[in-house]
């Protein structure tokens, strides 16, 4: 997508750079895996309302304009951000269940392998509500917001 402007409500949508039918890596003659180039859409969501929207699989969102919505967290340098998040979660949570939950949340939801090459990630903090463990999830959202 190039020079696209979205307005209005966008919900339950998924934007991706590389379809699931394709591998994220290309192989050469020597069977060495190399990440495919990221797609860089020139998209403006500045006047849109995003709800339950996912960006993944080979996107470079550095040229994307996002709306200023309290529940959206734009994360630059996700590897460093999530390493810091996990470190801070070890300071906040003392129970093993919450620590495992935080690690699984990062590894399987927020920064799963298919997103690891992306320089910017968007997290919808509303995905934590409704919650089965409101206190823990509120603390996690606070940690993510503090970033």
Phi and psi in degrees as GROMACS dihedral restraints (atoms count N, CA, C in turn):
[ dihedral_restraints ]
;  ai    aj    ak    al  type     phi  dphi    fc
    3     4     5     6     1  -128.4    20    10
    4     5     6     7     1   130.2    20    10
    6     7     8     9     1    53.5    20    10
    7     8     9    10     1    53.9    20    10
    9    10    11    12     1  -108.7    20    10
   10    11    12    13     1   135.9    20    10
   12    13    14    15     1  -117.8    20    10
   13    14    15    16     1   125.5    20    10
   15    16    17    18     1  -103.4    20    10
   16    17    18    19     1   137.7    20    10
   18    19    20    21     1  -133.4    20    10
   19    20    21    22     1   150.6    20    10
   21    22    23    24     1    92.4    20    10
   22    23    24    25     1  -165.5    20    10
   24    25    26    27     1   -87.8    20    10
   25    26    27    28     1   132.1    20    10
   27    28    29    30     1  -124.7    20    10
   28    29    30    31     1   118.5    20    10
   30    31    32    33     1  -136.0    20    10
   31    32    33    34     1   152.8    20    10
   33    34    35    36     1    50.2    20    10
   34    35    36    37     1    51.1    20    10
   36    37    38    39     1  -122.2    20    10
   37    38    39    40     1   153.3    20    10
   39    40    41    42     1  -131.0    20    10
   40    41    42    43     1   123.3    20    10
   42    43    44    45     1  -111.9    20    10
   43    44    45    46     1   129.8    20    10
   45    46    47    48     1  -141.2    20    10
   46    47    48    49     1   155.6    20    10
   48    49    50    51     1   -92.9    20    10
   49    50    51    52     1   -37.6    20    10
   51    52    53    54     1  -122.6    20    10
   52    53    54    55     1   120.5    20    10
   54    55    56    57     1   -62.6    20    10
   55    56    57    58     1   157.3    20    10
   57    58    59    60     1   -65.0    20    10
   58    59    60    61     1   -20.2    20    10
   60    61    62    63     1   -73.6    20    10
   61    62    63    64     1   -12.7    20    10
   63    64    65    66     1  -109.9    20    10
   64    65    66    67     1   149.0    20    10
   66    67    68    69     1   -76.5    20    10
   67    68    69    70     1   146.3    20    10
   69    70    71    72     1   -72.7    20    10
   70    71    72    73     1   -13.2    20    10
   72    73    74    75     1  -121.6    20    10
   73    74    75    76     1   147.2    20    10
   75    76    77    78     1  -105.9    20    10
   76    77    78    79     1   153.4    20    10
   78    79    80    81     1  -117.1    20    10
   79    80    81    82     1   149.8    20    10
   81    82    83    84     1  -109.5    20    10
   82    83    84    85     1  -168.3    20    10
   84    85    86    87     1   -57.1    20    10
   85    86    87    88     1   -30.3    20    10
   87    88    89    90     1   -95.6    20    10
   88    89    90    91     1    11.0    20    10
   90    91    92    93     1    60.7    20    10
   91    92    93    94     1    30.8    20    10
   93    94    95    96     1   -87.6    20    10
   94    95    96    97     1   129.1    20    10
   96    97    98    99     1   -81.8    20    10
   97    98    99   100     1   133.0    20    10
   99   100   101   102     1  -134.2    20    10
  100   101   102   103     1   132.3    20    10
  102   103   104   105     1   -61.2    20    10
  103   104   105   106     1   137.0    20    10
  105   106   107   108     1   -68.8    20    10
  106   107   108   109     1   153.3    20    10
  108   109   110   111     1   -61.0    20    10
  109   110   111   112     1   144.6    20    10
  111   112   113   114     1   -74.7    20    10
  112   113   114   115     1   146.6    20    10
  114   115   116   117     1   -85.5    20    10
  115   116   117   118     1   135.5    20    10
  117   118   119   120     1  -117.3    20    10
  118   119   120   121     1    89.6    20    10
  120   121   122   123     1   -74.5    20    10
  121   122   123   124     1   143.4    20    10
  123   124   125   126     1  -101.1    20    10
  124   125   126   127     1    86.5    20    10
  126   127   128   129     1  -125.9    20    10
  127   128   129   130     1   140.9    20    10
  129   130   131   132     1  -117.3    20    10
  130   131   132   133     1   111.4    20    10
  132   133   134   135     1  -102.7    20    10
  133   134   135   136     1    12.0    20    10
  135   136   137   138     1   -55.4    20    10
  136   137   138   139     1   -29.3    20    10
  138   139   140   141     1  -110.0    20    10
  139   140   141   142     1    19.2    20    10
  141   142   143   144     1  -106.8    20    10
  142   143   144   145     1   158.5    20    10
  144   145   146   147     1  -109.9    20    10
  145   146   147   148     1   112.2    20    10
  147   148   149   150     1   -96.8    20    10
  148   149   150   151     1   132.4    20    10
  150   151   152   153     1  -142.8    20    10
  151   152   153   154     1   123.3    20    10
  153   154   155   156     1    56.0    20    10
  154   155   156   157     1    52.1    20    10
  156   157   158   159     1  -113.1    20    10
  157   158   159   160     1   136.6    20    10
  159   160   161   162     1  -119.8    20    10
  160   161   162   163     1   138.0    20    10
  162   163   164   165     1  -122.3    20    10
  163   164   165   166     1   123.5    20    10
  165   166   167   168     1  -157.9    20    10
  166   167   168   169     1  -178.2    20    10
  168   169   170   171     1    53.5    20    10
  169   170   171   172     1    74.7    20    10
  171   172   173   174     1    81.7    20    10
  172   173   174   175     1    33.0    20    10
  174   175   176   177     1  -108.8    20    10
  175   176   177   178     1   138.6    20    10
  177   178   179   180     1  -106.4    20    10
  178   179   180   181     1   107.4    20    10
  180   181   182   183     1   -90.7    20    10
  181   182   183   184     1    14.2    20    10
  183   184   185   186     1   -66.0    20    10
  184   185   186   187     1   -21.6    20    10
  186   187   188   189     1  -103.3    20    10
  187   188   189   190     1     8.1    20    10
  189   190   191   192     1   -92.6    20    10
  190   191   192   193     1   135.2    20    10
  192   193   194   195     1   -98.4    20    10
  193   194   195   196     1   124.0    20    10
  195   196   197   198     1  -106.8    20    10
  196   197   198   199     1   153.4    20    10
  198   199   200   201     1   -71.4    20    10
  199   200   201   202     1   157.4    20    10
  201   202   203   204     1   -89.2    20    10
  202   203   204   205     1    88.5    20    10
  204   205   206   207     1  -121.1    20    10
  205   206   207   208     1   135.3    20    10
  207   208   209   210     1   -58.4    20    10
  208   209   210   211     1   -32.1    20    10
  210   211   212   213     1   -85.8    20    10
  211   212   213   214     1    -0.2    20    10
  213   214   215   216     1  -103.5    20    10
  214   215   216   217     1   130.0    20    10
  216   217   218   219     1  -116.1    20    10
  217   218   219   220     1   115.5    20    10
  219   220   221   222     1   -91.4    20    10
  220   221   222   223     1   123.3    20    10
  222   223   224   225     1  -114.0    20    10
  223   224   225   226     1   112.9    20    10
  225   226   227   228     1   -90.0    20    10
  226   227   228   229     1   143.5    20    10
  228   229   230   231     1    53.5    20    10
  229   230   231   232     1    65.1    20    10
  231   232   233   234     1   -59.0    20    10
  232   233   234   235     1   -35.3    20    10
  234   235   236   237     1   -59.2    20    10
  235   236   237   238     1   -49.3    20    10
  237   238   239   240     1   -64.6    20    10
  238   239   240   241     1   -42.3    20    10
  240   241   242   243     1   -59.2    20    10
  241   242   243   244     1   -49.0    20    10
  243   244   245   246     1   -74.0    20    10
  244   245   246   247     1   -29.6    20    10
  246   247   248   249     1   -61.5    20    10
  247   248   249   250     1   -44.5    20    10
  249   250   251   252     1   -65.7    20    10
  250   251   252   253     1   -41.6    20    10
  252   253   254   255     1   -58.4    20    10
  253   254   255   256     1   -46.2    20    10
  255   256   257   258     1   -66.2    20    10
  256   257   258   259     1   -36.8    20    10
  258   259   260   261     1   -63.6    20    10
  259   260   261   262     1   -46.4    20    10
  261   262   263   264     1   -66.5    20    10
  262   263   264   265     1   -33.4    20    10
  264   265   266   267     1   -65.7    20    10
  265   266   267   268     1   -32.1    20    10
  267   268   269   270     1   -68.7    20    10
  268   269   270   271     1   -24.9    20    10
  270   271   272   273     1   -80.6    20    10
  271   272   273   274     1   -30.2    20    10
  273   274   275   276     1   -87.6    20    10
  274   275   276   277     1   -42.1    20    10
  276   277   278   279     1  -101.0    20    10
  277   278   279   280     1   135.7    20    10
  279   280   281   282     1  -106.3    20    10
  280   281   282   283     1   -17.6    20    10
  282   283   284   285     1   -88.7    20    10
  283   284   285   286     1   142.7    20    10
  285   286   287   288     1   -63.3    20    10
  286   287   288   289     1   -35.9    20    10
  288   289   290   291     1   -59.5    20    10
  289   290   291   292     1   -44.0    20    10
  291   292   293   294     1   -68.7    20    10
  292   293   294   295     1   -37.7    20    10
  294   295   296   297     1   -65.4    20    10
  295   296   297   298     1   -42.2    20    10
  297   298   299   300     1   -65.2    20    10
  298   299   300   301     1   -39.8    20    10
  300   301   302   303     1   -59.9    20    10
  301   302   303   304     1   -45.0    20    10
  303   304   305   306     1   -63.0    20    10
  304   305   306   307     1   -44.3    20    10
  306   307   308   309     1   -62.2    20    10
  307   308   309   310     1   -46.3    20    10
  309   310   311   312     1   -64.9    20    10
  310   311   312   313     1   -37.1    20    10
  312   313   314   315     1   -59.7    20    10
  313   314   315   316     1   -45.2    20    10
  315   316   317   318     1   -68.1    20    10
  316   317   318   319     1   -51.1    20    10
  318   319   320   321     1   -69.7    20    10
  319   320   321   322     1   -30.1    20    10
  321   322   323   324     1  -115.0    20    10
  322   323   324   325     1   -10.4    20    10
  324   325   326   327     1  -127.2    20    10
  325   326   327   328     1   -62.5    20    10
  327   328   329   330     1   -77.4    20    10
  328   329   330   331     1   -37.7    20    10
  330   331   332   333     1  -136.1    20    10
  331   332   333   334     1    51.7    20    10
  333   334   335   336     1   -67.6    20    10
  334   335   336   337     1   162.3    20    10
  336   337   338   339     1   -51.2    20    10
  337   338   339   340     1   -36.0    20    10
  339   340   341   342     1   -69.8    20    10
  340   341   342   343     1   -13.5    20    10
  342   343   344   345     1  -104.4    20    10
  343   344   345   346     1    -2.9    20    10
  345   346   347   348     1   -67.7    20    10
  346   347   348   349     1   -20.2    20    10
  348   349   350   351     1   -88.7    20    10
  349   350   351   352     1    -4.4    20    10
  351   352   353   354     1   -81.7    20    10
  352   353   354   355     1   130.4    20    10
  354   355   356   357     1   -76.6    20    10
  355   356   357   358     1   -18.1    20    10
  357   358   359   360     1  -137.0    20    10
  358   359   360   361     1   137.2    20    10
  360   361   362   363     1  -128.1    20    10
  361   362   363   364     1   142.2    20    10
  363   364   365   366     1  -107.2    20    10
  364   365   366   367     1   128.1    20    10
  366   367   368   369     1  -116.7    20    10
  367   368   369   370     1   127.8    20    10
  369   370   371   372     1   -90.4    20    10
  370   371   372   373     1   108.3    20    10
  372   373   374   375     1   -69.0    20    10
  373   374   375   376     1   -14.9    20    10
  375   376   377   378     1   -70.4    20    10
  376   377   378   379     1   -11.3    20    10
  378   379   380   381     1   -66.0    20    10
  379   380   381   382     1   -12.1    20    10
  381   382   383   384     1   -87.1    20    10
  382   383   384   385     1    -3.8    20    10
  384   385   386   387     1  -125.0    20    10
  385   386   387   388     1   138.9    20    10
  387   388   389   390     1   -67.3    20    10
  388   389   390   391     1   160.3    20    10
  390   391   392   393     1  -125.3    20    10
  391   392   393   394     1   149.3    20    10
  393   394   395   396     1   -86.7    20    10
  394   395   396   397     1   -18.8    20    10
  396   397   398   399     1  -138.1    20    10
  397   398   399   400     1    81.5    20    10
  399   400   401   402     1   -59.7    20    10
  400   401   402   403     1   -41.3    20    10
  402   403   404   405     1   -63.7    20    10
  403   404   405   406     1   -49.1    20    10
  405   406   407   408     1   -61.7    20    10
  406   407   408   409     1   -46.0    20    10
  408   409   410   411     1   -67.4    20    10
  409   410   411   412     1   -33.8    20    10
  411   412   413   414     1   -64.0    20    10
  412   413   414   415     1   -41.6    20    10
  414   415   416   417     1   -64.8    20    10
  415   416   417   418     1   -39.4    20    10
  417   418   419   420     1   -63.2    20    10
  418   419   420   421     1   -45.4    20    10
  420   421   422   423     1   -61.4    20    10
  421   422   423   424     1   -41.4    20    10
  423   424   425   426     1   -61.5    20    10
  424   425   426   427     1   -41.6    20    10
  426   427   428   429     1   -63.7    20    10
  427   428   429   430     1   -41.5    20    10
  429   430   431   432     1   -66.2    20    10
  430   431   432   433     1   -42.4    20    10
  432   433   434   435     1   -63.9    20    10
  433   434   435   436     1   -39.5    20    10
  435   436   437   438     1   -67.8    20    10
  436   437   438   439     1   -31.2    20    10
